[in-house]
Amino acid sequence: MKLYIKQKVFSIGAKFSVKDEAGNDRYFVEGEILTLGRKLHIYDINNSEVAFVRQKLLTFMPKFTVEVGGEEVAEIVKQLTLFKPKYYVDGLGWDVDGDLFSHDYVITSGNDEIVSIHKAWMSWGDTYELDISDDTDEITALAVVLAIDTVLDNANSND
C-alpha cells in the first residue's frame, strides 16, 4: 500500500489529506496547536477517527504516544545520540533508520521492513511516499510516521 503526503503540509497545525496511489483522499489529518503538547487526529474517509498521536509532556527526550482504535499501541522515543537522531517505536519493537530530516528512511521490525518513506514526484507537487509493506500495518505506520515528523518539527522550531 502506498500513501502520499504533500511536502508543504507535512507539519502540525493544519488540516490535510493523505492520498492513495490514484490520488484519492484516503485519510484526513487534523492537528491541534493551542493545547498543552502537540496532538494529531487521523480520520478515515467516513470521518471516523482511526488514530490519535499525542505528545507526552515533562520528559527528558521527546516522546509521543500512538493510539489506534482507542488503544495505545506505541510510544515513539527519541534516543540520546551524538550525531543523527535515532528513534525506537516502543510497544511494536520497530526501529527507525535513515535520513529523517529529508524524509528518506525506513521503519523495520527485525529484518522485516514495515514502511519506507521517501520523496516522490507527483502531479500535485513535491510529495512524500509511504510504502507500507503490510496493509494491516497501514494506520499504525501512518500514525508513527506522522509522530516522527512531529518530533522533527518540534526540534526544528526549537533551533
N, C-alpha and C positions, 0 to 999 in steps of 0.2 A: 504494500500500500504506500503510495506517495502522497504527501501533503505539501502544500506550498503556503508560505507566509511572505508578504511583501516586505522588503527591506525597510522602507521608511516608516512602517507601522509596527515594526518588531520591537516594541517597547511598551512600557506600562503607562496607564493613564488615558488610553484611548480605547475606542471600540473598533475592532477589526475582525475580518473573517479569515478563516483558514480554508483553502480551496483544495479540491481533488485534482487529479490529472487532467480532467476535462475542463477545468476552470470553474466548476460549480462550487458554491459555498457548501462546506461540509460541517464546519464548526464556527461559532462566533465567540470571541473573547472580549471580555469587558474587565478593565482594571479599575480598582478603587485607589484614588490618590489622597483623599482627605481623611485617611484613617491612620490609626497607630499601626505601623507596619504596612508593607505592600500586600495587596490581595488581588487575585485574578479569578474570575469566574469563567468557566468554559461551558458553552451551551451547544447542544446539537441543533439540527435544522428545525426541530419542533419546539425550540426554545426551552428545552428541559436541561437543567444543569447536570452535566456529566462528570465534571471535575472542578476542584477548587484548590488553589495554591495560596498559601499563607506564610508570611514571614514570621519567624519566631523572634521575639524581641529579647533583649538582655542576654545575648550570647556573645562569647568571645569572637568566634568566627561566624560569618553569615550562614544562616540555616533557614530552609524553607520546608514546609510540610506539603504533601500532596494527598488530597482526598479524592477518591474515585467512588462513585455510588454512595457517598455519605460516610465512607470509612477511610481512615488514614492508612495509606498503603506504602508511603515512602517519606523519607526525610533527606533532602539534599544538603550535604555537609561539605563546606569548603575546607580542605585540608591545609595545614600550615606548610608551605614550601618556600624555597628561596627564590626560584625563578618563575616558572609559569604556573598559573592557577591549576589546581588539581581538585577534582570533586569525586565524591563517592555517594551513591544512592543507597542509603541505609534502608533496610526493610525489604529491598529487592535484590541486594547484592550486585548491583550494576556499577560498573566503572566507567568513567568519562575520560577520554583521551583525545588529544589533537589540539588544534589552534582554535580555542573558544572565541577569541576576540574577532576572528574572521569568519565565524560560524562555519568552520570546517573541522568537524570532529565526529567521533563515533562513541556510542554507548554500548558496552558489551556486558554479558553475563558469562564469566569464564571465557571460553573460546568462541561463544556464540554472539554474533552481532545482533543487537536489538534494534538500533536505529543509527543511520548515518545522516549527518547534516552537512550540506554544502550549498554554495551559491549556484543558482540555476538561472539561465537566461530565458525569460518567458515574455510573451507578447505584452503583458501588463506591467513590465518593468523589472528592475532588479528584485530578485526573489530568492528566498532560501527554500531548498527542498529537503524534506524529511522523508527518507526512505526507510519505512518500518518493515522489518523482516516478517513479523507475525501479526496478522490482523487482530489477534486477541490482545496484543500489547498496544494497540493504536492510541487509545485515550490516555493510558498511563504514560506512554512515551511522549505524546504531545505535551502533557502537563509537566513532565520532568524537563523537557527542552525549554518550555516557557519559564519554568522556575529558574533554570540555569541562566537564561537570558536576563531575568530579573536581578539575579545576583551580580551579573556583569554590568548591568545598567546602574545598579547601586554603586558599584566600585568606580565606574566612570564619573558618576555625578559627585562622588566624594573627592575626586582628584583635583 
